[in-house]
Amino acid sequence: MIFGRNTNVAIHNVVYHVQTEDRGAANALIETTVYCRGRVLHRLTNNYFDLLPLDSDKEAALKLRLDAQHRTVLEEMRSGALSLTPPPTPVSEGAAAPPSAPLLVLELTNAGSWLKARHATLDVAVKNSAGSVVSGAQVAARVEGAATPAEVTAVSDANGLAHLEFDMPHLSAPEAAIVIDASQGASRGHLKFQLRAKPRVPAT
């Protein structure tokens, strides 16, 4: 299965969610989208027609290209080369906006090797918005679109790492995803990866 990259990044105390996805061999597009407060602020799309038809070597090249595009957008945001204007925080008429919960930033550190023989191993790094590791966070993972709902949990260690293992369930929905949530006190973190079946390479 192939899935993309998701990163939460805080710039001037505003949290943006950056998601990069392979749109599948039928479209041959790598798409990076920047979200903030539920709105799309930026979208970058590049094709990979030159890698079709995909084989194992070209899939590895596609993964590197996807990672590079994701990293480039993050670097441009942090350096100011990509300047985004966040939407206003929604405020109910006559009421003050509630303070937002502190952010936990989650990263899947073994994104290239998390699945082997239908056994999933998720190594999740938990940090705060300042980039410091967070120990003692409750981390839970589940598969959306699974025929049999299940959830596994772990606690981040002194290095901010949480290790979760489970057997992949049968997927009953075309748009399945792995969802990872973390919490520590009032702080919250969320990460979602779309799951995509590898395109079949026609026999020659």
Residue frames relative to the residue before (quaternion, step in Angstrom):
aa qw qx qy qz dx dy dz
M 1.0000 0.0000 0.0000 0.0000 0.00 0.00 0.00
I 0.2355 -0.7617 0.5928 0.1138 3.53 -1.14 0.74
F 0.0891 0.7800 -0.6180 0.0404 3.59 -0.92 0.81
G 0.5690 -0.6590 0.4032 0.2816 3.51 -1.28 0.37
R 0.5650 -0.5646 0.4805 0.3620 3.50 -1.31 -0.52
N 0.0710 -0.7765 0.6257 0.0227 3.56 -1.12 0.79
T 0.0592 0.7952 -0.5995 0.0693 3.59 -0.86 0.96
N 0.2349 -0.7164 0.6372 0.1599 3.55 -1.09 0.80
V 0.0099 -0.8047 0.5928 -0.0299 3.58 -0.81 0.98
A 0.2408 -0.7715 0.5765 0.1204 3.58 -0.91 0.96
I 0.0249 0.7815 -0.6199 0.0659 3.58 -0.77 1.11
H 0.8271 -0.0729 -0.0086 0.5573 3.57 -0.63 1.19
N 0.6894 -0.5191 0.2570 0.4350 3.55 0.94 1.03
V 0.5939 0.5031 -0.3876 0.4940 3.59 1.22 0.42
V 0.2857 -0.7786 0.5406 0.1414 3.57 -0.82 1.03
Y 0.0978 -0.7737 0.6254 0.0239 3.54 -0.90 1.04
H 0.2419 -0.7408 0.6059 0.1599 3.55 -1.17 0.63
V 0.1213 -0.7966 0.5918 0.0222 3.57 -0.69 1.16
Q 0.0143 -0.8093 0.5852 -0.0496 3.56 -0.71 1.12
T 0.0598 -0.7818 0.6206 0.0111 3.55 -0.88 1.00
E 0.0287 -0.8224 0.5660 -0.0501 3.55 -0.76 1.11
D 0.3655 -0.6286 0.6326 0.2666 3.48 -1.33 0.51
R 0.2992 -0.7941 0.5040 0.1611 3.59 -0.56 1.12
G 0.6482 -0.5419 0.3149 0.4325 3.59 1.26 0.26
A 0.6252 -0.5852 0.3725 0.3577 3.55 -1.14 0.69
A 0.5864 0.5835 -0.3782 0.4155 3.61 1.11 -0.54
N 0.7428 0.3370 -0.1986 0.5434 3.60 1.16 -0.59
A 0.1587 -0.8312 0.5112 0.1503 3.58 1.20 -0.66
L 0.4955 0.6370 -0.4341 0.4002 3.56 0.87 1.01
I 0.1929 -0.7070 0.6652 0.1429 3.53 -1.23 0.71
E 0.0443 -0.8312 0.5530 -0.0379 3.57 -0.55 1.20
T 0.1063 -0.7733 0.6238 0.0390 3.55 -0.87 1.04
T 0.0497 -0.8005 0.5968 -0.0239 3.56 -0.80 1.09
V 0.1999 -0.7625 0.6069 0.1016 3.57 -0.99 0.91
Y 0.1029 -0.7989 0.5925 0.0123 3.56 -0.73 1.14
C 0.0608 0.7608 -0.6462 -0.0014 3.54 -1.27 0.49
R 0.8487 -0.0448 -0.0164 0.5267 3.56 -0.79 1.10
G 0.7475 -0.4439 0.2060 0.4492 3.51 0.97 0.99
R 0.6795 0.4668 -0.2962 0.4824 3.61 1.24 0.01
V 0.4367 -0.6580 0.5468 0.2781 3.55 -1.23 0.59
L 0.1499 -0.8166 0.5548 0.0529 3.58 -0.69 1.12
H 0.8069 0.0284 0.0311 0.5892 3.58 1.12 -0.58
R 0.0043 0.7875 -0.6163 0.0004 3.57 -1.07 0.72
L 0.0644 -0.7788 0.6240 -0.0010 3.55 -0.94 0.99
T 0.0134 -0.8104 0.5845 -0.0368 3.58 -0.75 1.07
N 0.0153 0.7728 -0.6338 0.0293 3.55 -0.97 0.96
N 0.3723 -0.7322 0.5214 0.2312 3.58 -1.01 0.78
Y 0.1954 -0.7561 0.6052 0.1542 3.55 -1.33 0.26
F 0.0713 0.8333 -0.5389 0.1005 3.53 0.94 0.99
D 0.6278 0.5730 -0.3312 0.4098 3.58 1.11 -0.69
L 0.6748 0.4897 -0.2955 0.4665 3.61 1.23 -0.31
L 0.5743 0.6025 -0.3786 0.4049 3.60 1.25 -0.12
P 0.5519 -0.2337 -0.8001 0.0232 1.52 -2.01 1.52
L 0.5382 -0.6554 0.4329 0.3057 3.56 -1.09 0.73
D 0.0064 0.7310 -0.6816 -0.0319 3.50 -1.24 0.67
S 0.7610 -0.3821 0.2262 0.4730 3.61 -1.20 -0.03
D 0.6675 0.4934 -0.3128 0.4617 3.62 0.94 -0.81
K 0.6866 0.4769 -0.2865 0.4680 3.58 0.95 -0.88
E 0.5911 0.5457 -0.3678 0.4663 3.59 1.15 -0.52
A 0.6305 0.5165 -0.3297 0.4764 3.58 1.05 -0.75
A 0.6485 0.5046 -0.3118 0.4770 3.59 1.03 -0.81
L 0.6242 0.5347 -0.3308 0.4638 3.59 1.06 -0.74
K 0.6360 0.5269 -0.3266 0.4596 3.58 0.97 -0.85
L 0.6586 0.4988 -0.3112 0.4696 3.61 0.94 -0.86
R 0.6589 0.5113 -0.3101 0.4564 3.57 0.98 -0.85
L 0.6365 0.5208 -0.3209 0.4697 3.58 1.02 -0.80
D 0.6582 0.5074 -0.3084 0.4629 3.59 0.91 -0.92
A 0.6592 0.5188 -0.3107 0.4470 3.59 0.98 -0.88
Q 0.6535 0.5029 -0.3229 0.4646 3.61 0.96 -0.81
H 0.6369 0.5243 -0.3215 0.4650 3.58 0.99 -0.85
R 0.6801 0.4956 -0.2857 0.4585 3.58 0.89 -0.99
T 0.6360 0.5449 -0.3297 0.4357 3.61 1.01 -0.80
V 0.6546 0.4990 -0.3155 0.4722 3.59 0.94 -0.85
L 0.6387 0.5206 -0.3281 0.4620 3.61 0.96 -0.81
E 0.6713 0.4975 -0.3005 0.4599 3.59 0.89 -0.92
E 0.6516 0.5095 -0.3219 0.4606 3.61 0.99 -0.79
M 0.6368 0.5145 -0.3300 0.4699 3.60 1.05 -0.71
R 0.6962 0.4842 -0.2817 0.4488 3.59 0.86 -0.95
S 0.7002 0.4610 -0.2693 0.4740 3.59 1.07 -0.73
G 0.5089 -0.6466 0.4239 0.3784 3.57 1.20 -0.41
A 0.4446 0.6876 -0.4623 0.3403 3.60 1.26 -0.01
L 0.7242 0.2462 -0.1755 0.6198 3.56 1.20 -0.61
S 0.0735 -0.8209 0.5663 -0.0098 3.57 -0.26 1.30
L 0.0579 -0.8105 0.5825 -0.0190 3.55 -0.68 1.13
T 0.2851 -0.7427 0.5820 0.1683 3.56 -1.07 0.78
P 0.3231 -0.7726 0.5073 0.2034 3.61 -0.43 1.14
P 0.5126 -0.6195 0.4802 0.3505 3.59 -1.10 0.57
P 0.5950 -0.5763 0.4042 0.3879 3.61 -1.12 0.49
T 0.5273 -0.6080 0.4891 0.3361 3.53 -1.19 0.60
P 0.4500 -0.6944 0.4768 0.2965 3.61 -0.73 0.99
V 0.0354 -0.7827 0.6214 -0.0066 3.56 -0.97 0.93
S 0.3974 -0.7020 0.5362 0.2486 3.57 -0.81 0.99
E 0.5770 -0.6082 0.4167 0.3514 3.57 -1.04 0.82
G 0.8351 0.1755 -0.1519 0.4988 3.53 -0.86 1.01
A 0.7104 0.3947 -0.2569 0.5230 3.62 1.25 0.10
A 0.4593 -0.6680 0.5124 0.2834 3.53 -1.10 0.70
A 0.5294 -0.6235 0.4641 0.3401 3.58 -1.09 0.67
P 0.4337 -0.6889 0.5067 0.2839 3.59 -0.90 0.86
P 0.5428 -0.6095 0.4463 0.3671 3.59 -1.04 0.62
S 0.4406 -0.6956 0.4972 0.2736 3.58 -0.96 0.85
A 0.5485 -0.6199 0.4513 0.3334 3.54 -1.15 0.69
P 0.5635 -0.5897 0.4413 0.3741 3.62 -1.03 0.67
L 0.4270 -0.7395 0.4759 0.2106 3.56 -1.02 0.84
L 0.1637 -0.7122 0.6704 0.1287 3.52 -1.21 0.71
V 0.2407 -0.7652 0.5842 0.1234 3.56 -0.87 0.99
L 0.1357 -0.8110 0.5681 0.0343 3.57 -0.69 1.14
E 0.0195 -0.7864 0.6174 -0.0063 3.56 -1.07 0.79
L 0.3142 -0.7153 0.5927 0.1957 3.55 -0.94 0.94
T 0.2558 -0.8325 0.4761 0.1220 3.58 -0.24 1.28
N 0.7422 0.3303 -0.2193 0.5404 3.62 1.19 -0.32
A 0.0645 0.8613 -0.5008 0.0567 3.56 0.98 0.90
G 0.7127 0.4659 -0.2694 0.4499 3.60 1.06 -0.62
S 0.7991 0.2700 -0.1240 0.5227 3.60 1.19 -0.28
W 0.3369 0.7993 -0.4535 0.2047 3.58 1.21 0.39
L 0.7729 0.3034 -0.1602 0.5337 3.61 1.17 -0.51
K 0.1076 0.7697 -0.6210 0.1014 3.56 -0.82 1.08
A 0.8487 -0.0727 0.0082 0.5238 3.55 -0.77 1.13
R 0.6794 -0.5251 0.2577 0.4430 3.56 0.98 1.02
H 0.5743 0.5226 -0.4125 0.4763 3.59 1.20 0.46
A 0.2305 -0.8024 0.5425 0.0927 3.55 -0.66 1.16
T 0.0309 -0.7598 0.6494 -0.0013 3.53 -1.05 0.91
L 0.0583 -0.8186 0.5712 -0.0163 3.58 -0.43 1.23
D 0.0916 -0.7678 0.6335 0.0278 3.56 -0.72 1.14
V 0.0466 -0.8416 0.5359 -0.0489 3.55 -0.25 1.31
A 0.2298 -0.7550 0.6019 0.1220 3.56 -0.84 1.04
V 0.1561 -0.7909 0.5893 0.0535 3.58 -0.86 1.02
K 0.0604 0.7898 -0.6053 0.0789 3.58 -0.76 1.09
N 0.4536 -0.6353 0.5277 0.3349 3.55 -1.28 0.22
S 0.7259 -0.4549 0.2852 0.4299 3.60 -1.26 0.14
A 0.6385 0.5098 -0.3273 0.4746 3.60 1.25 -0.33
G 0.5700 -0.6260 0.3655 0.3868 3.59 1.28 -0.09
S 0.5176 0.6283 -0.4261 0.3946 3.60 1.26 0.13
V 0.5308 -0.6367 0.4508 0.3311 3.58 -1.04 0.78
V 0.2297 -0.7642 0.5923 0.1110 3.55 -1.17 0.71
S 0.1417 -0.7890 0.5948 0.0610 3.56 -0.63 1.14
G 0.7809 0.3547 -0.2520 0.4482 3.54 -1.24 0.50
A 0.4461 0.6760 -0.4726 0.3473 3.60 1.20 0.33
Q 0.3951 -0.6849 0.5597 0.2480 3.57 -1.08 0.75
V 0.0552 -0.8080 0.5861 -0.0243 3.58 -0.65 1.15
A 0.0242 -0.7997 0.5994 -0.0253 3.59 -0.84 1.00
A 0.1056 -0.7825 0.6121 0.0440 3.57 -1.08 0.80
R 0.0360 0.7796 -0.6244 0.0341 3.55 -1.10 0.77
V 0.3750 -0.7034 0.5573 0.2323 3.55 -1.28 0.41
E 0.2474 -0.7521 0.5950 0.1387 3.56 -0.63 1.14
G 0.7730 0.3107 -0.2405 0.4980 3.57 -0.95 0.84
A 0.4703 0.6644 -0.4476 0.3702 3.58 1.26 0.30
A 0.5511 -0.6115 0.4522 0.3432 3.57 -1.12 0.69
T 0.7730 0.1834 -0.0971 0.5995 3.58 1.10 -0.74
P 0.3281 -0.7687 0.5124 0.1971 3.62 -0.31 1.21
A 0.1131 0.7760 -0.6129 0.0966 3.56 -1.00 0.85
E 0.1050 -0.7858 0.6072 0.0526 3.55 -1.22 0.52
V 0.1276 -0.7683 0.6228 0.0743 3.56 -1.02 0.85
T 0.1679 -0.8018 0.5700 0.0627 3.56 -1.09 0.72
A 0.0078 0.7663 -0.6424 -0.0017 3.55 -1.30 0.43
V 0.3460 -0.7055 0.5765 0.2241 3.56 -1.35 0.19
S 0.4665 -0.6840 0.4784 0.2926 3.59 -0.84 0.93
D 0.4128 -0.7318 0.4951 0.2211 3.56 -0.99 0.92
A 0.7790 -0.3460 0.2374 0.4660 3.58 -1.30 -0.21
N 0.6853 0.4440 -0.2740 0.5081 3.59 1.23 -0.43
G 0.5547 -0.6371 0.3784 0.3785 3.58 1.28 0.17
L 0.5510 0.6214 -0.3829 0.4045 3.59 1.25 0.32
A 0.1058 -0.7639 0.6347 0.0488 3.55 -1.05 0.88
H 0.1861 -0.7888 0.5823 0.0644 3.56 -0.91 0.99
L 0.0066 0.8042 -0.5919 0.0537 3.57 -0.67 1.15
E 0.0366 -0.8006 0.5980 -0.0110 3.59 -0.92 0.92
F 0.1943 0.7591 -0.6084 0.1257 3.55 -1.11 0.75
D 0.4900 -0.6190 0.5176 0.3298 3.54 -1.28 0.37
M 0.4822 -0.6829 0.4650 0.2914 3.57 -0.83 0.98
P 0.3497 -0.7394 0.5312 0.2210 3.61 -0.77 0.95
H 0.6149 -0.5019 0.4353 0.4249 3.55 -1.29 0.15
L 0.3299 -0.7547 0.5364 0.1843 3.58 -0.88 0.93
S 0.1782 -0.8160 0.5462 0.0638 3.55 -0.75 1.07
A 0.7092 0.3921 -0.2470 0.5312 3.61 1.26 -0.11
P 0.5370 -0.6507 0.4280 0.3242 3.62 -1.01 0.75
E 0.7519 0.2976 -0.1802 0.5600 3.59 1.11 -0.61
A 0.0698 0.8142 -0.5684 0.0960 3.58 0.42 1.23
A 0.0556 -0.7986 0.5993 0.0086 3.57 -1.23 0.45
I 0.3392 -0.6682 0.6120 0.2526 3.52 -1.33 0.43
V 0.1152 -0.7934 0.5972 0.0246 3.56 -0.80 1.08
I 0.0772 -0.7871 0.6119 0.0030 3.56 -0.84 1.05
D 0.0389 -0.7900 0.6118 -0.0090 3.56 -0.81 1.06
A 0.0685 -0.7874 0.6118 0.0306 3.57 -1.11 0.69
S 0.0030 0.7923 -0.6100 0.0087 3.54 -1.16 0.61
Q 0.0752 0.7442 -0.6631 0.0275 3.50 -1.26 0.61
G 0.7961 -0.0661 -0.0051 0.6015 3.55 -0.29 1.25
A 0.7988 -0.2236 0.1945 0.5235 3.58 -0.76 -1.06
S 0.5539 0.6250 -0.3901 0.3878 3.59 1.25 -0.21
R 0.0790 -0.7981 0.5973 0.0047 3.54 -1.07 0.82
G 0.0310 -0.7757 0.6298 0.0248 3.55 -1.22 0.60
H 0.0706 -0.7996 0.5964 -0.0052 3.57 -1.11 0.71
L 0.0209 0.7782 -0.6256 0.0511 3.54 -1.02 0.87
K 0.0127 -0.8057 0.5916 -0.0263 3.58 -0.91 0.90
F 0.0810 -0.7885 0.6095 0.0145 3.56 -0.89 1.01
Q 0.3560 -0.7088 0.5645 0.2286 3.55 -0.83 0.98
L 0.2774 -0.7380 0.5937 0.1612 3.57 -1.09 0.76
R 0.0227 -0.8016 0.5968 -0.0283 3.55 -0.80 1.01
A 0.4463 -0.6750 0.5174 0.2784 3.55 -0.94 0.87
K 0.4990 -0.6399 0.4875 0.3224 3.56 -1.02 0.75
P 0.4643 -0.6636 0.4958 0.3133 3.59 -0.93 0.81
R 0.4555 -0.6832 0.4983 0.2784 3.54 -1.03 0.79
V 0.3318 -0.7248 0.5681 0.2047 3.56 -0.97 0.86
P 0.4361 -0.7146 0.4694 0.2809 3.61 -0.60 1.06
A 0.4763 -0.6577 0.5019 0.2978 3.55 -1.05 0.78
T 0.3004 -0.7549 0.5553 0.1775 3.57 -1.02 0.77
